[in-house]
Amino acid sequence: IQVPSGVSLAWHYHPVINAAFILQGTLELKLKDGTKKIYRKGDALIEVVNTIHAGRALGPKDVDLVVFYAGENAMPTTVLAEP
């Protein structure tokens, strides 16, 4: 997945567990309660499941990440949510 520099992703949630590895850039993940975490090149993370969150690419570089989803066939990996 690539998130262009300066772009904020829409609020969403994942109904399945997933893990990611940051190949390039800096990613900020925030929860609805205001909690924020920053992930940089080389970081690995386990994303929250069934919890609304959003991401944003910080800094001058696009964020490139590899994401692995563990779900069932035909099950969505990401569901958009209202802000």
N, C-alpha and C positions, 0 to 999 in steps of 0.2 A: 504494500500500500504506500502511496506517496501523498503527503500533505504539503502543498506548496507553501513556501515561506510567507508568513503573515496570515495564512488562512485559518479560520476557526471552523471546526466541524460542528454540525448540528447536534443538538441534544439527542441522545440515543441510549439504548441499552442492548446488552447481549443476553439472549436466553440460554446460551451455552457457554461453557468455560472456554477461555482462550488465553494464549500466552503470546507475547510479542518480544522481538529483539530489535533494537534501534540500530540500523546500519549507518545512518547519517542524520545530523541535525539535532535539534532540541525540541522535545514535545512536552507541553504542559497539559495535564489532565486535571479536570476539576469536576467536583460533585455539586449537586444542588445545594448542599449545606455550606458551600463556600470552601471546602477542603480542596487544596491544590497540591499536586506533586509534579516535579520536573524530572524528565528522563532525557539522558544524553546518549550520544553515540557509544555503543558498547553495553548499554544497560539492557537488562531483560526485565519483563514485568508480567504479572498475571493480572488481567483486567477483571474488574468487578462484574458479577453476574446478576442480572435482573435489577440493576441499580442505574438510574439515569445519570449520565455523565457526558462531558464534551471534551474535545481536545483542540489544541491550537499549536501551530508551528511557530516557535519563537526564533528570533535571530535571522541572519541573512541566508541560511541554507534551507532547502526543502528538507522535510523529514521523510526518510525512507525507512520502512520497517517491514519485517516479515512477521506475519501473524498466523498462528496455528489454532484452528477451532476444533473442538471435540463435541460433535453433535450427531444427530441422526440425519439420514437422507431426507431431503425436502424440508428440513427445519431451517428457519432463517437464522443467520449468524448475527445480524444487526437489525434492530427495529427502531425507527425514528420515533421521537417522543416530543411532546409539547414542551416549550421552554418553561 
